Amino acid sequence: MSAWGVGSFENDSALDWLAAYAEEREEAFVRSALESIADAADGAFLEETDASSAIAAAEVVASAAGRATVAKLGEDDAALLYAPGFKSSPSLVELAVRVVERVRDDPDCELRQMWEEDDSSEWRAALGELLGRLHGPRPI
């Protein structure tokens, strides 16, 4: 994984997923990325690419729920994030929360393992911020 920061879109895998999402802009595409992690068996090895894609998908869910991040993205990518093309349902938000927690906590997650090779506190804080937005109230 080529990463330059702890943010959800600060790695190549997440940006590759976002580029693919640009072609679809469908809830089903987002749900598929989330389910790749959520539906993995307990003890299954979670690939970095799948985990990074699922975190990016969770960001799209947060945005579709009216709780977007201030991500460091180019203009075209930011437009995708801030205008996702669908509204998040409570079940989709719940799925995104489960996935972010699993990526953060599962010892068999390659993304987690990679961050734990160094100090993972900033990465964990970034995931905590995402979880806070997913749990947070919708803006008025």
Protein Blocks (a to p, Z undefined) as FASTA:
>chain_A
ZZfbfbfklcfklmmmmmmmmmnopaklmmmmmmmmmmpcehiacdfklmmmmmmmmmmm
mmmnopaccddddfklmmmmmmnopacdfklmmmmmmmmmmmmmmmklmklmmmmmmcfk
lmmmmmmmmmmmmmmccdZZ
